[in-house]
Structures are given as structure tokens and as C-alpha cells.
Amino acid sequence: MSEFLSFAKLGFHHIADPKAFDHMLFVVTLCAVYRWTDWRKLLVLITAFTIGHSLTLVLAGLRILQVPSDLVEFLIPVTIVLTSLHNIAVSKATEGGTFSRSVSTNYLLALFFGLIHGMGFANYFSALMGEAGNIVLPLFAFNVGIEVGQLAIVGVFFGLYFCFAKWLKIAHRDWNF
């Protein structure tokens, strides 16, 4: 298997592995307040998370950033809780149940929280890179895998959303408020 495919597969499994429940929960939390018609906004939001994740990996791969794993393991669940609270606060602030979000705030949060989630893998990524001088291809491939994994999670989420909304007649507002 080529180096690109190896790192892409590693990125996919990093985000979509059932053991990566924290990442999956974060992605679902980001998506929960959107409708499937907002797929373009979601794509940008998920990509903002990947960019934040990537920046952390670049810093770790270049040996600029090293964060204690205990701190990261504490911060990752905090990002999920804060995203959930943000979703609730913004939802409650809207009138008549119509959900309107500040897009730039959401993207900045996804980017910043992506930095934190990236720290969870940064030390391992740094060790994988060893003394390799060029981290561009492995980092790009890894992030392609992460993006594909996140899109798979979003696809499964919206498939379930469709089932709840169409077949079980559960309104979108019922699971967001």
C-alpha cells in the first residue's frame, strides 16, 4: 500500500473508528442543529474542524507543539459539552422555533475545537513522523482520510435524521430543544 493510502486509511480510522467515539460525538453535535438542506454549510463546518485538526498536527509534526495527554483527554469532552451548550443557547435565542445560526461563530468554534481534538492525535502523529523531514504528503493524506471519515459520519447521521423525520414523524425541533 502506498504511503498516501496508508495515512489516508489512518485518518479515516482515527475519526470513524468506534473507539473514536469522542470524535464521532463531536461531529454529530456540530451537525445536530442543521437540516439536510444545509449540506453546504455543514461541509464548510466539517472542513473548518479538519483545518484546526491539521494545524495542530503540523505543529506537532514540526515538534513545535507538545501537549500533555491528560490535559487533552480532559479538553476533548469539554469541547463536546460546550458545542452542545452553544447549540442550545443559540436555539433558545431564536424566535418561533426557526433556527438561525451565526455561521462565522460556528466555523470559528469548529476550527478552535479542531485544534484541541488534533492534540489528541498529535503526539502519535509526531512519533509516526519520526525524523522525517517532509510531513506534507502524510499530513495531507491523513486529513483526506479524516475528511472522508467525517463525511461518512455526517452521512449516517443524516440518514438517521431522514428516517426519524419522514418515517417516525419526529420533527427537527423536537431533538434540538
SEVEXSE-140457 format. One record per residue (C-alpha): residue number from 1; chain; x, y, z. Coordinates in pm, 1 decimal. Layout:
N
(r NUM; "A"; (X; Y; Z)) ...
//
This chain:
177
(r 1; "A"; (0.0; 0.0; 0.0)) (r 2; "A"; (130.9; 346.0; -83.1)) (r 3; "A"; (227.2; 597.4; 184.6)) (r 4; "A"; (-64.6; 818.8; 81.4)) (r 5; "A"; (-321.3; 539.7; 118.1)) (r 6; "A"; (-169.4; 427.4; 448.7)) (r 7; "A"; (-203.7; 774.0; 600.8)) (r 8; "A"; (-548.2; 828.3; 446.8)) (r 9; "A"; (-664.4; 499.5; 597.2)) (r 10; "A"; (-513.0; 600.8; 931.3)) (r 11; "A"; (-701.3; 932.9; 917.3)) (r 12; "A"; (-1028.9; 762.2; 831.3)) (r 13; "A"; (-993.5; 514.8; 1116.6)) (r 14; "A"; (-887.0; 790.3; 1354.2)) (r 15; "A"; (-1222.4; 963.3; 1310.8)) (r 16; "A"; (-1460.6; 679.8; 1216.4)) (r 17; "A"; (-1338.3; 401.9; 1444.1)) (r 18; "A"; (-1597.4; 310.7; 1711.1)) (r 19; "A"; (-1317.6; 363.3; 1965.3)) (r 20; "A"; (-1307.5; 726.5; 1844.7)) (r 21; "A"; (-1649.4; 783.6; 1992.7)) (r 22; "A"; (-1548.4; 1130.6; 2115.0)) (r 23; "A"; (-1476.8; 1249.3; 1761.1)) (r 24; "A"; (-1797.7; 1097.8; 1628.2)) (r 25; "A"; (-1999.0; 1257.9; 1907.1)) (r 26; "A"; (-1840.0; 1595.5; 1836.0)) (r 27; "A"; (-1918.6; 1574.2; 1463.0)) (r 28; "A"; (-2278.7; 1473.7; 1537.3)) (r 29; "A"; (-2306.9; 1758.6; 1788.9)) (r 30; "A"; (-2188.7; 2002.1; 1521.0)) (r 31; "A"; (-2445.7; 1863.1; 1277.1)) (r 32; "A"; (-2744.3; 1815.5; 1506.6)) (r 33; "A"; (-2889.6; 2162.6; 1465.0)) (r 34; "A"; (-2868.2; 2166.6; 1086.9)) (r 35; "A"; (-3109.6; 2028.8; 833.0)) (r 36; "A"; (-3001.8; 1817.1; 536.3)) (r 37; "A"; (-3075.5; 2113.4; 309.9)) (r 38; "A"; (-2784.5; 2293.8; 484.3)) (r 39; "A"; (-2533.2; 2046.4; 345.4)) (r 40; "A"; (-2307.6; 2320.3; 203.2)) (r 41; "A"; (-2280.6; 2491.6; 542.5)) (r 42; "A"; (-2209.8; 2155.7; 702.1)) (r 43; "A"; (-1936.8; 2074.9; 452.6)) (r 44; "A"; (-1762.8; 2403.7; 533.4)) (r 45; "A"; (-1814.5; 2347.6; 907.1)) (r 46; "A"; (-1665.8; 1997.3; 895.8)) (r 47; "A"; (-1375.9; 2127.7; 685.8)) (r 48; "A"; (-1311.8; 2402.2; 943.8)) (r 49; "A"; (-1280.9; 2130.3; 1206.7)) (r 50; "A"; (-1036.4; 1940.6; 982.6)) (r 51; "A"; (-828.7; 2256.3; 927.9)) (r 52; "A"; (-799.8; 2309.8; 1303.4)) (r 53; "A"; (-708.0; 1944.3; 1348.8)) (r 54; "A"; (-446.6; 1979.4; 1072.3)) (r 55; "A"; (-285.5; 2287.4; 1221.9)) (r 56; "A"; (-226.5; 2102.1; 1545.8)) (r 57; "A"; (-76.1; 1807.9; 1359.6)) (r 58; "A"; (154.7; 2039.1; 1163.4)) (r 59; "A"; (275.4; 2197.5; 1485.8)) (r 60; "A"; (326.9; 1854.9; 1642.2)) (r 61; "A"; (492.2; 1712.0; 1331.4)) (r 62; "A"; (738.5; 2001.9; 1331.6)) (r 63; "A"; (795.6; 1949.8; 1705.1)) (r 64; "A"; (664.6; 2298.2; 1788.6)) (r 65; "A"; (370.8; 2178.7; 1998.6)) (r 66; "A"; (367.3; 1912.2; 2266.0)) (r 67; "A"; (68.8; 1899.3; 2497.5)) (r 68; "A"; (27.2; 1665.0; 2794.8)) (r 69; "A"; (-218.9; 1390.8; 2700.7)) (r 70; "A"; (-403.1; 1420.5; 3034.3)) (r 71; "A"; (-493.9; 1781.1; 2953.5)) (r 72; "A"; (-610.2; 1688.6; 2603.9)) (r 73; "A"; (-818.8; 1398.0; 2733.1)) (r 74; "A"; (-992.7; 1645.6; 2963.2)) (r 75; "A"; (-1043.0; 1914.2; 2695.8)) (r 76; "A"; (-1195.2; 1692.8; 2425.5)) (r 77; "A"; (-1514.5; 1614.8; 2622.2)) (r 78; "A"; (-1527.4; 1980.7; 2726.1)) (r 79; "A"; (-1547.8; 2078.4; 2356.7)) (r 80; "A"; (-1844.5; 1843.8; 2310.4)) (r 81; "A"; (-2025.7; 1991.7; 2609.8)) (r 82; "A"; (-1951.2; 2349.7; 2501.7)) (r 83; "A"; (-2071.6; 2281.3; 2148.1)) (r 84; "A"; (-2392.3; 2130.6; 2285.5)) (r 85; "A"; (-2447.0; 2428.3; 2516.5)) (r 86; "A"; (-2378.4; 2667.5; 2228.4)) (r 87; "A"; (-2635.4; 2484.4; 2014.7)) (r 88; "A"; (-2893.9; 2506.2; 2293.1)) (r 89; "A"; (-2823.8; 2872.9; 2365.2)) (r 90; "A"; (-2846.7; 2973.2; 2000.6)) (r 91; "A"; (-3157.4; 2758.3; 1950.8)) (r 92; "A"; (-3332.4; 2912.2; 2250.4)) (r 93; "A"; (-3246.4; 3262.5; 2132.7)) (r 94; "A"; (-3431.4; 3217.6; 1802.7)) (r 95; "A"; (-3793.3; 3314.8; 1765.0)) (r 96; "A"; (-4078.3; 3084.2; 1672.7)) (r 97; "A"; (-3863.3; 2771.2; 1657.9)) (r 98; "A"; (-3691.9; 2884.9; 1336.9)) (r 99; "A"; (-3327.4; 2801.8; 1371.3)) (r 100; "A"; (-3090.6; 3071.2; 1254.1)) (r 101; "A"; (-2722.5; 3042.4; 1340.5)) (r 102; "A"; (-2430.9; 3275.1; 1327.5)) (r 103; "A"; (-2230.0; 3089.2; 1068.7)) (r 104; "A"; (-1897.5; 3258.9; 1137.2)) (r 105; "A"; (-1918.2; 3181.1; 1510.4)) (r 106; "A"; (-1982.9; 2814.8; 1435.3)) (r 107; "A"; (-1690.6; 2794.2; 1196.1)) (r 108; "A"; (-1456.9; 2959.0; 1444.6)) (r 109; "A"; (-1569.8; 2721.1; 1718.1)) (r 110; "A"; (-1522.7; 2420.9; 1488.2)) (r 111; "A"; (-1177.2; 2546.7; 1390.7)) (r 112; "A"; (-1071.6; 2610.7; 1751.0)) (r 113; "A"; (-1215.5; 2282.6; 1877.6)) (r 114; "A"; (-1043.0; 2107.4; 1586.5)) (r 115; "A"; (-714.7; 2234.5; 1730.7)) (r 116; "A"; (-798.2; 2068.3; 2060.8)) (r 117; "A"; (-912.3; 1741.7; 1902.7)) (r 118; "A"; (-597.2; 1738.6; 1691.6)) (r 119; "A"; (-391.2; 1743.3; 2010.0)) (r 120; "A"; (-537.6; 1402.0; 2091.7)) (r 121; "A"; (-350.9; 1255.1; 1796.3)) (r 122; "A"; (-60.0; 1499.4; 1776.8)) (r 123; "A"; (186.7; 1305.0; 1989.2)) (r 124; "A"; (118.9; 983.1; 1798.2)) (r 125; "A"; (143.2; 1163.8; 1464.7)) (r 126; "A"; (468.3; 1324.2; 1575.5)) (r 127; "A"; (608.7; 981.9; 1666.4)) (r 128; "A"; (496.6; 841.4; 1328.9)) (r 129; "A"; (681.0; 1117.6; 1151.8)) (r 130; "A"; (998.1; 1045.1; 1348.4)) (r 131; "A"; (1278.0; 1241.5; 1195.2)) (r 132; "A"; (1110.5; 1262.1; 855.0)) (r 133; "A"; (1179.0; 1598.3; 700.9)) (r 134; "A"; (869.0; 1613.1; 483.5)) (r 135; "A"; (535.2; 1589.4; 659.2)) (r 136; "A"; (331.0; 1740.2; 375.2)) (r 137; "A"; (219.1; 1419.7; 200.0)) (r 138; "A"; (147.1; 1220.5; 518.0)) (r 139; "A"; (-40.4; 1514.6; 669.0)) (r 140; "A"; (-242.1; 1575.8; 352.1)) (r 141; "A"; (-328.9; 1206.6; 318.6)) (r 142; "A"; (-420.8; 1179.5; 686.0)) (r 143; "A"; (-652.1; 1480.2; 653.6)) (r 144; "A"; (-814.3; 1339.9; 340.5)) (r 145; "A"; (-891.1; 1030.7; 546.9)) (r 146; "A"; (-1029.1; 1242.8; 831.1)) (r 147; "A"; (-1248.2; 1441.7; 594.5)) (r 148; "A"; (-1384.2; 1126.3; 429.6)) (r 149; "A"; (-1448.1; 975.8; 774.0)) (r 150; "A"; (-1630.9; 1285.8; 892.0)) (r 151; "A"; (-1842.0; 1293.1; 578.1)) (r 152; "A"; (-1930.2; 927.2; 639.1)) (r 153; "A"; (-2038.8; 1013.8; 994.3)) (r 154; "A"; (-2244.0; 1306.5; 863.8)) (r 155; "A"; (-2399.0; 1077.6; 600.9)) (r 156; "A"; (-2500.8; 820.8; 861.5)) (r 157; "A"; (-2633.7; 1096.1; 1088.4)) (r 158; "A"; (-2846.5; 1246.8; 813.3)) (r 159; "A"; (-2966.2; 902.6; 705.5)) (r 160; "A"; (-3095.7; 851.0; 1059.8)) (r 161; "A"; (-3230.4; 1206.2; 1060.4)) (r 162; "A"; (-3424.3; 1128.8; 741.0)) (r 163; "A"; (-3570.9; 814.6; 898.3)) (r 164; "A"; (-3674.8; 1000.0; 1213.5)) (r 165; "A"; (-3823.9; 1290.4; 1021.7)) (r 166; "A"; (-4002.8; 1104.0; 742.8)) (r 167; "A"; (-4093.1; 763.9; 877.6)) (r 168; "A"; (-4124.4; 826.1; 1251.4)) (r 169; "A"; (-4259.4; 1180.0; 1209.0)) (r 170; "A"; (-4016.7; 1328.5; 1464.5)) (r 171; "A"; (-3976.1; 1699.6; 1394.2)) (r 172; "A"; (-3628.6; 1851.5; 1379.0)) (r 173; "A"; (-3712.9; 2093.0; 1658.9)) (r 174; "A"; (-3805.0; 1801.8; 1889.0)) (r 175; "A"; (-3450.0; 1678.0; 1917.4)) (r 176; "A"; (-3289.8; 2022.7; 1935.2)) (r 177; "A"; (-3493.1; 2188.1; 2206.1)) 
//
